[in-house]
């Protein structure tokens, strides 16, 4: 099945879930902590599927690797570090306590 078909199937299931949660809220009342959590989780799922649909519509690759940056093995210029302290050792011109 294609990505579009799978997303349509997920959307149908999610719509069924939203309807079922709505019916449960009517039966149990929507004020309890458990019911609020289920409603919040359902809303998050709706948002996540909407984001997936947008990503699929734009054709963006979901697992695209970032461009690699080559780091040279040559040592840095020591003059870059003349105004810094050795971490954990204190200042050069003072004694550690």
Helices and strands as residue ranges (DSSP letters): H 3-28, H 33-58, G 78-81
